[in-house]
Amino acid sequence: MERIQCFDPEAKAFHRKLFGEDERIVYSDRSYDAVQDADALLLLTEWDEFRNVNFETIQTSMRTPVIID
């Protein structure tokens, strides 16, 4: 089954309300957990938290290291 692993602490409650409890959507509590075994990473924010991420760690955590910023 395909799924989306996401991390957005500010919008988590809003997304759950919008999409409901869908087994295809996994809400991660930590940013690095969201990329574990992922096929791709879409970085869609300019938050300071994501300006200095360790891309080497992210790349080794992913199944297919495709990163789009």
Phi and psi restraints in degrees (range 20) as a CNS / XPLOR table:
assign (resid 1 and name C) (resid 2 and name N)
       (resid 2 and name CA) (resid 2 and name C) 1.0 -80.2 20.0 2
assign (resid 2 and name N) (resid 2 and name CA)
       (resid 2 and name C) (resid 3 and name N) 1.0 146.9 20.0 2
assign (resid 2 and name C) (resid 3 and name N)
       (resid 3 and name CA) (resid 3 and name C) 1.0 -150.8 20.0 2
assign (resid 3 and name N) (resid 3 and name CA)
       (resid 3 and name C) (resid 4 and name N) 1.0 164.8 20.0 2
assign (resid 3 and name C) (resid 4 and name N)
       (resid 4 and name CA) (resid 4 and name C) 1.0 -112.3 20.0 2
assign (resid 4 and name N) (resid 4 and name CA)
       (resid 4 and name C) (resid 5 and name N) 1.0 127.0 20.0 2
assign (resid 4 and name C) (resid 5 and name N)
       (resid 5 and name CA) (resid 5 and name C) 1.0 -105.4 20.0 2
assign (resid 5 and name N) (resid 5 and name CA)
       (resid 5 and name C) (resid 6 and name N) 1.0 123.1 20.0 2
assign (resid 5 and name C) (resid 6 and name N)
       (resid 6 and name CA) (resid 6 and name C) 1.0 -131.7 20.0 2
assign (resid 6 and name N) (resid 6 and name CA)
       (resid 6 and name C) (resid 7 and name N) 1.0 157.5 20.0 2
assign (resid 6 and name C) (resid 7 and name N)
       (resid 7 and name CA) (resid 7 and name C) 1.0 -138.2 20.0 2
assign (resid 7 and name N) (resid 7 and name CA)
       (resid 7 and name C) (resid 8 and name N) 1.0 116.0 20.0 2
assign (resid 7 and name C) (resid 8 and name N)
       (resid 8 and name CA) (resid 8 and name C) 1.0 -159.1 20.0 2
assign (resid 8 and name N) (resid 8 and name CA)
       (resid 8 and name C) (resid 9 and name N) 1.0 89.0 20.0 2
assign (resid 8 and name C) (resid 9 and name N)
       (resid 9 and name CA) (resid 9 and name C) 1.0 -63.7 20.0 2
assign (resid 9 and name N) (resid 9 and name CA)
       (resid 9 and name C) (resid 10 and name N) 1.0 -26.8 20.0 2
assign (resid 9 and name C) (resid 10 and name N)
       (resid 10 and name CA) (resid 10 and name C) 1.0 -76.3 20.0 2
assign (resid 10 and name N) (resid 10 and name CA)
       (resid 10 and name C) (resid 11 and name N) 1.0 -33.1 20.0 2
assign (resid 10 and name C) (resid 11 and name N)
       (resid 11 and name CA) (resid 11 and name C) 1.0 -111.5 20.0 2
assign (resid 11 and name N) (resid 11 and name CA)
       (resid 11 and name C) (resid 12 and name N) 1.0 7.0 20.0 2
assign (resid 11 and name C) (resid 12 and name N)
       (resid 12 and name CA) (resid 12 and name C) 1.0 -55.6 20.0 2
assign (resid 12 and name N) (resid 12 and name CA)
       (resid 12 and name C) (resid 13 and name N) 1.0 -49.8 20.0 2
assign (resid 12 and name C) (resid 13 and name N)
       (resid 13 and name CA) (resid 13 and name C) 1.0 -64.2 20.0 2
assign (resid 13 and name N) (resid 13 and name CA)
       (resid 13 and name C) (resid 14 and name N) 1.0 -40.1 20.0 2
assign (resid 13 and name C) (resid 14 and name N)
       (resid 14 and name CA) (resid 14 and name C) 1.0 -62.2 20.0 2
assign (resid 14 and name N) (resid 14 and name CA)
       (resid 14 and name C) (resid 15 and name N) 1.0 -45.1 20.0 2
assign (resid 14 and name C) (resid 15 and name N)
       (resid 15 and name CA) (resid 15 and name C) 1.0 -65.4 20.0 2
assign (resid 15 and name N) (resid 15 and name CA)
       (resid 15 and name C) (resid 16 and name N) 1.0 -39.2 20.0 2
assign (resid 15 and name C) (resid 16 and name N)
       (resid 16 and name CA) (resid 16 and name C) 1.0 -62.9 20.0 2
assign (resid 16 and name N) (resid 16 and name CA)
       (resid 16 and name C) (resid 17 and name N) 1.0 -39.1 20.0 2
assign (resid 16 and name C) (resid 17 and name N)
       (resid 17 and name CA) (resid 17 and name C) 1.0 -67.8 20.0 2
assign (resid 17 and name N) (resid 17 and name CA)
       (resid 17 and name C) (resid 18 and name N) 1.0 -40.9 20.0 2
assign (resid 17 and name C) (resid 18 and name N)
       (resid 18 and name CA) (resid 18 and name C) 1.0 -69.5 20.0 2
assign (resid 18 and name N) (resid 18 and name CA)
       (resid 18 and name C) (resid 19 and name N) 1.0 -46.5 20.0 2
assign (resid 18 and name C) (resid 19 and name N)
       (resid 19 and name CA) (resid 19 and name C) 1.0 -99.4 20.0 2
assign (resid 19 and name N) (resid 19 and name CA)
       (resid 19 and name C) (resid 20 and name N) 1.0 -11.6 20.0 2
assign (resid 19 and name C) (resid 20 and name N)
       (resid 20 and name CA) (resid 20 and name C) 1.0 72.2 20.0 2
assign (resid 20 and name N) (resid 20 and name CA)
       (resid 20 and name C) (resid 21 and name N) 1.0 -170.3 20.0 2
assign (resid 20 and name C) (resid 21 and name N)
       (resid 21 and name CA) (resid 21 and name C) 1.0 -88.6 20.0 2
assign (resid 21 and name N) (resid 21 and name CA)
       (resid 21 and name C) (resid 22 and name N) 1.0 97.3 20.0 2
assign (resid 21 and name C) (resid 22 and name N)
       (resid 22 and name CA) (resid 22 and name C) 1.0 -112.7 20.0 2
assign (resid 22 and name N) (resid 22 and name CA)
       (resid 22 and name C) (resid 23 and name N) 1.0 124.6 20.0 2
assign (resid 22 and name C) (resid 23 and name N)
       (resid 23 and name CA) (resid 23 and name C) 1.0 -65.6 20.0 2
assign (resid 23 and name N) (resid 23 and name CA)
       (resid 23 and name C) (resid 24 and name N) 1.0 -12.6 20.0 2
assign (resid 23 and name C) (resid 24 and name N)
       (resid 24 and name CA) (resid 24 and name C) 1.0 -84.5 20.0 2
assign (resid 24 and name N) (resid 24 and name CA)
       (resid 24 and name C) (resid 25 and name N) 1.0 -7.1 20.0 2
assign (resid 24 and name C) (resid 25 and name N)
       (resid 25 and name CA) (resid 25 and name C) 1.0 -116.1 20.0 2
assign (resid 25 and name N) (resid 25 and name CA)
       (resid 25 and name C) (resid 26 and name N) 1.0 121.6 20.0 2
assign (resid 25 and name C) (resid 26 and name N)
       (resid 26 and name CA) (resid 26 and name C) 1.0 -111.2 20.0 2
assign (resid 26 and name N) (resid 26 and name CA)
       (resid 26 and name C) (resid 27 and name N) 1.0 121.9 20.0 2
assign (resid 26 and name C) (resid 27 and name N)
       (resid 27 and name CA) (resid 27 and name C) 1.0 -96.2 20.0 2
assign (resid 27 and name N) (resid 27 and name CA)
       (resid 27 and name C) (resid 28 and name N) 1.0 108.3 20.0 2
assign (resid 27 and name C) (resid 28 and name N)
       (resid 28 and name CA) (resid 28 and name C) 1.0 -81.5 20.0 2
assign (resid 28 and name N) (resid 28 and name CA)
       (resid 28 and name C) (resid 29 and name N) 1.0 147.2 20.0 2
assign (resid 28 and name C) (resid 29 and name N)
       (resid 29 and name CA) (resid 29 and name C) 1.0 -87.9 20.0 2
assign (resid 29 and name N) (resid 29 and name CA)
       (resid 29 and name C) (resid 30 and name N) 1.0 -18.4 20.0 2
assign (resid 29 and name C) (resid 30 and name N)
       (resid 30 and name CA) (resid 30 and name C) 1.0 -129.5 20.0 2
assign (resid 30 and name N) (resid 30 and name CA)
       (resid 30 and name C) (resid 31 and name N) 1.0 145.1 20.0 2
assign (resid 30 and name C) (resid 31 and name N)
       (resid 31 and name CA) (resid 31 and name C) 1.0 -60.8 20.0 2
assign (resid 31 and name N) (resid 31 and name CA)
       (resid 31 and name C) (resid 32 and name N) 1.0 -42.3 20.0 2
assign (resid 31 and name C) (resid 32 and name N)
       (resid 32 and name CA) (resid 32 and name C) 1.0 -68.8 20.0 2
assign (resid 32 and name N) (resid 32 and name CA)
       (resid 32 and name C) (resid 33 and name N) 1.0 -25.8 20.0 2
assign (resid 32 and name C) (resid 33 and name N)
       (resid 33 and name CA) (resid 33 and name C) 1.0 -66.7 20.0 2
assign (resid 33 and name N) (resid 33 and name CA)
       (resid 33 and name C) (resid 34 and name N) 1.0 -31.2 20.0 2
assign (resid 33 and name C) (resid 34 and name N)
       (resid 34 and name CA) (resid 34 and name C) 1.0 -67.8 20.0 2
assign (resid 34 and name N) (resid 34 and name CA)
       (resid 34 and name C) (resid 35 and name N) 1.0 -21.2 20.0 2
assign (resid 34 and name C) (resid 35 and name N)
       (resid 35 and name CA) (resid 35 and name C) 1.0 -98.8 20.0 2
assign (resid 35 and name N) (resid 35 and name CA)
       (resid 35 and name C) (resid 36 and name N) 1.0 -4.0 20.0 2
assign (resid 35 and name C) (resid 36 and name N)
       (resid 36 and name CA) (resid 36 and name C) 1.0 -59.9 20.0 2
assign (resid 36 and name N) (resid 36 and name CA)
       (resid 36 and name C) (resid 37 and name N) 1.0 119.4 20.0 2
assign (resid 36 and name C) (resid 37 and name N)
       (resid 37 and name CA) (resid 37 and name C) 1.0 61.6 20.0 2
assign (resid 37 and name N) (resid 37 and name CA)
       (resid 37 and name C) (resid 38 and name N) 1.0 23.3 20.0 2
assign (resid 37 and name C) (resid 38 and name N)
       (resid 38 and name CA) (resid 38 and name C) 1.0 -80.3 20.0 2
assign (resid 38 and name N) (resid 38 and name CA)
       (resid 38 and name C) (resid 39 and name N) 1.0 152.7 20.0 2
assign (resid 38 and name C) (resid 39 and name N)
       (resid 39 and name CA) (resid 39 and name C) 1.0 -88.4 20.0 2
assign (resid 39 and name N) (resid 39 and name CA)
       (resid 39 and name C) (resid 40 and name N) 1.0 -23.5 20.0 2
assign (resid 39 and name C) (resid 40 and name N)
       (resid 40 and name CA) (resid 40 and name C) 1.0 -157.2 20.0 2
assign (resid 40 and name N) (resid 40 and name CA)
       (resid 40 and name C) (resid 41 and name N) 1.0 153.8 20.0 2
assign (resid 40 and name C) (resid 41 and name N)
       (resid 41 and name CA) (resid 41 and name C) 1.0 -123.7 20.0 2
assign (resid 41 and name N) (resid 41 and name CA)
       (resid 41 and name C) (resid 42 and name N) 1.0 125.0 20.0 2
assign (resid 41 and name C) (resid 42 and name N)
       (resid 42 and name CA) (resid 42 and name C) 1.0 -109.2 20.0 2
assign (resid 42 and name N) (resid 42 and name CA)
       (resid 42 and name C) (resid 43 and name N) 1.0 116.5 20.0 2
assign (resid 42 and name C) (resid 43 and name N)
       (resid 43 and name CA) (resid 43 and name C) 1.0 -100.7 20.0 2
assign (resid 43 and name N) (resid 43 and name CA)
       (resid 43 and name C) (resid 44 and name N) 1.0 106.7 20.0 2
assign (resid 43 and name C) (resid 44 and name N)
       (resid 44 and name CA) (resid 44 and name C) 1.0 -118.4 20.0 2
assign (resid 44 and name N) (resid 44 and name CA)
       (resid 44 and name C) (resid 45 and name N) 1.0 37.3 20.0 2
assign (resid 44 and name C) (resid 45 and name N)
       (resid 45 and name CA) (resid 45 and name C) 1.0 -150.7 20.0 2
assign (resid 45 and name N) (resid 45 and name CA)
       (resid 45 and name C) (resid 46 and name N) 1.0 161.5 20.0 2
assign (resid 45 and name C) (resid 46 and name N)
       (resid 46 and name CA) (resid 46 and name C) 1.0 -113.3 20.0 2
assign (resid 46 and name N) (resid 46 and name CA)
       (resid 46 and name C) (resid 47 and name N) 1.0 20.9 20.0 2
assign (resid 46 and name C) (resid 47 and name N)
       (resid 47 and name CA) (resid 47 and name C) 1.0 -59.0 20.0 2
assign (resid 47 and name N) (resid 47 and name CA)
       (resid 47 and name C) (resid 48 and name N) 1.0 144.1 20.0 2
assign (resid 47 and name C) (resid 48 and name N)
       (resid 48 and name CA) (resid 48 and name C) 1.0 -57.5 20.0 2
assign (resid 48 and name N) (resid 48 and name CA)
       (resid 48 and name C) (resid 49 and name N) 1.0 -32.9 20.0 2
assign (resid 48 and name C) (resid 49 and name N)
       (resid 49 and name CA) (resid 49 and name C) 1.0 -55.8 20.0 2
assign (resid 49 and name N) (resid 49 and name CA)
       (resid 49 and name C) (resid 50 and name N) 1.0 -29.3 20.0 2
assign (resid 49 and name C) (resid 50 and name N)
       (resid 50 and name CA) (resid 50 and name C) 1.0 -101.6 20.0 2
assign (resid 50 and name N) (resid 50 and name CA)
       (resid 50 and name C) (resid 51 and name N) 1.0 3.1 20.0 2
assign (resid 50 and name C) (resid 51 and name N)
       (resid 51 and name CA) (resid 51 and name C) 1.0 -77.4 20.0 2
assign (resid 51 and name N) (resid 51 and name CA)
       (resid 51 and name C) (resid 52 and name N) 1.0 -26.6 20.0 2
assign (resid 51 and name C) (resid 52 and name N)
       (resid 52 and name CA) (resid 52 and name C) 1.0 -125.1 20.0 2
assign (resid 52 and name N) (resid 52 and name CA)
       (resid 52 and name C) (resid 53 and name N) 1.0 42.3 20.0 2
assign (resid 52 and name C) (resid 53 and name N)
       (resid 53 and name CA) (resid 53 and name C) 1.0 -76.2 20.0 2
assign (resid 53 and name N) (resid 53 and name CA)
       (resid 53 and name C) (resid 54 and name N) 1.0 158.0 20.0 2
assign (resid 53 and name C) (resid 54 and name N)
       (resid 54 and name CA) (resid 54 and name C) 1.0 -91.1 20.0 2
assign (resid 54 and name N) (resid 54 and name CA)
       (resid 54 and name C) (resid 55 and name N) 1.0 96.5 20.0 2
assign (resid 54 and name C) (resid 55 and name N)
       (resid 55 and name CA) (resid 55 and name C) 1.0 -67.6 20.0 2
assign (resid 55 and name N) (resid 55 and name CA)
       (resid 55 and name C) (resid 56 and name N) 1.0 -24.5 20.0 2
assign (resid 55 and name C) (resid 56 and name N)
       (resid 56 and name CA) (resid 56 and name C) 1.0 -67.1 20.0 2
assign (resid 56 and name N) (resid 56 and name CA)
       (resid 56 and name C) (resid 57 and name N) 1.0 -43.5 20.0 2
assign (resid 56 and name C) (resid 57 and name N)
       (resid 57 and name CA) (resid 57 and name C) 1.0 -63.8 20.0 2
assign (resid 57 and name N) (resid 57 and name CA)
       (resid 57 and name C) (resid 58 and name N) 1.0 -43.3 20.0 2
assign (resid 57 and name C) (resid 58 and name N)
       (resid 58 and name CA) (resid 58 and name C) 1.0 -60.9 20.0 2
assign (resid 58 and name N) (resid 58 and name CA)
       (resid 58 and name C) (resid 59 and name N) 1.0 -47.2 20.0 2
assign (resid 58 and name C) (resid 59 and name N)
       (resid 59 and name CA) (resid 59 and name C) 1.0 -60.3 20.0 2
assign (resid 59 and name N) (resid 59 and name CA)
       (resid 59 and name C) (resid 60 and name N) 1.0 -41.9 20.0 2
assign (resid 59 and name C) (resid 60 and name N)
       (resid 60 and name CA) (resid 60 and name C) 1.0 -74.4 20.0 2
assign (resid 60 and name N) (resid 60 and name CA)
       (resid 60 and name C) (resid 61 and name N) 1.0 -20.0 20.0 2
assign (resid 60 and name C) (resid 61 and name N)
       (resid 61 and name CA) (resid 61 and name C) 1.0 -81.2 20.0 2
assign (resid 61 and name N) (resid 61 and name CA)
       (resid 61 and name C) (resid 62 and name N) 1.0 -22.1 20.0 2
assign (resid 61 and name C) (resid 62 and name N)
       (resid 62 and name CA) (resid 62 and name C) 1.0 -85.9 20.0 2
assign (resid 62 and name N) (resid 62 and name CA)
       (resid 62 and name C) (resid 63 and name N) 1.0 150.5 20.0 2
assign (resid 62 and name C) (resid 63 and name N)
       (resid 63 and name CA) (resid 63 and name C) 1.0 -72.4 20.0 2
assign (resid 63 and name N) (resid 63 and name CA)
       (resid 63 and name C) (resid 64 and name N) 1.0 -47.8 20.0 2
assign (resid 63 and name C) (resid 64 and name N)
       (resid 64 and name CA) (resid 64 and name C) 1.0 -126.0 20.0 2
assign (resid 64 and name N) (resid 64 and name CA)
       (resid 64 and name C) (resid 65 and name N) 1.0 107.0 20.0 2
assign (resid 64 and name C) (resid 65 and name N)
       (resid 65 and name CA) (resid 65 and name C) 1.0 -77.6 20.0 2
assign (resid 65 and name N) (resid 65 and name CA)
       (resid 65 and name C) (resid 66 and name N) 1.0 76.4 20.0 2
assign (resid 65 and name C) (resid 66 and name N)
       (resid 66 and name CA) (resid 66 and name C) 1.0 -105.9 20.0 2
assign (resid 66 and name N) (resid 66 and name CA)
       (resid 66 and name C) (resid 67 and name N) 1.0 116.2 20.0 2
assign (resid 66 and name C) (resid 67 and name N)
       (resid 67 and name CA) (resid 67 and name C) 1.0 -121.8 20.0 2
assign (resid 67 and name N) (resid 67 and name CA)
       (resid 67 and name C) (resid 68 and name N) 1.0 122.8 20.0 2
assign (resid 67 and name C) (resid 68 and name N)
       (resid 68 and name CA) (resid 68 and name C) 1.0 -119.3 20.0 2
assign (resid 68 and name N) (resid 68 and name CA)
       (resid 68 and name C) (resid 69 and name N) 1.0 121.8 20.0 2
